[in-house]
Amino acid sequence: DAGITQSPRYKITETGRQVTLMCHQTWSHSYMFWYRQDLGHGLRLIYYSAAADITDKGEVPDGYVVSRSKTENFPLTLESATRSQTSVYFCASRPGLAGGTDTQYFGPGTRLTVL
Amino acid sequence: QKEVEQNSGPLSVPEGAIASLNCTYSDRGSQSFFWYRQYSGKSPELIMSIYSNGDKEDGRFTAQLNKASQYVSLLIRDSQPSDSATYLCAVNEASGSARQLTFGSGTQLTVLP
């Protein structure tokens, strides 16, 4: 049972490059989320998705793009990476509203460094 | 703007003591409350969820919720060195279909042997 996975786990890139972080879950959860975690800020929501082809902005969406063509995948793209996007990125998922829980389950994270 | 505040710590307790972690939230209509534990370099993992006023116990962990005071706490009894981690309080917003979580910035706990 793989649960929720993220790739790559570590990434170093340069300012201005496009980077895509992948998230895959095997639970068929309806909701998926992308967070970034920085010292002093806790977890901040970037984007979320309620289902395939339904996405919405979170607290800090600028500079990021998401898509969700399949329920199990939720990639996050940094269109032109900036140093301020250096962070640890976590993907999370949870069942739909009828799933009996609103607990979010987190992937292992991707540590991104933008030089 | 919805806010979740945690005592900033770091918090140190001796092994075997009770660790008390506190969290306040600004949205009076919040419905669900969570405590996550995060070891250094790892992802958050759920410890407790609580939905109703009062106490909820699970092993050495007790979550306490007081909606009138907009306050949720986590008590760890018989603290162990393996409990050393950052504890994140998360609150489910009251409205919106996605029922997003708002996280506090975390309290770092160290249990001293």
Boltz contact constraints between the chains, C-beta under 6 A:
constraints:
  - contact:
      token1: [A, 42]
      token2: [B, 103]
      max_distance: 6.0
  - contact:
      token1: [A, 42]
      token2: [B, 104]
      max_distance: 6.0
  - contact:
      token1: [A, 42]
      token2: [B, 105]
      max_distance: 6.0
  - contact:
      token1: [A, 42]
      token2: [B, 106]
      max_distance: 6.0
  - contact:
      token1: [A, 43]
      token2: [B, 103]
      max_distance: 6.0
  - contact:
      token1: [A, 48]
      token2: [B, 98]
      max_distance: 6.0
  - contact:
      token1: [A, 50]
      token2: [B, 98]
      max_distance: 6.0
  - contact:
      token1: [A, 90]
      token2: [B, 43]
      max_distance: 6.0
  - contact:
      token1: [A, 102]
      token2: [B, 32]
      max_distance: 6.0
  - contact:
      token1: [A, 102]
      token2: [B, 92]
      max_distance: 6.0
  - contact:
      token1: [A, 102]
      token2: [B, 99]
      max_distance: 6.0
  - contact:
      token1: [A, 103]
      token2: [B, 46]
      max_distance: 6.0
  - contact:
      token1: [A, 103]
      token2: [B, 49]
      max_distance: 6.0
  - contact:
      token1: [A, 106]
      token2: [B, 43]
      max_distance: 6.0
  - contact:
      token1: [A, 106]
      token2: [B, 44]
      max_distance: 6.0
  - contact:
      token1: [A, 108]
      token2: [B, 43]
      max_distance: 6.0
  - contact:
      token1: [A, 109]
      token2: [B, 43]
      max_distance: 6.0
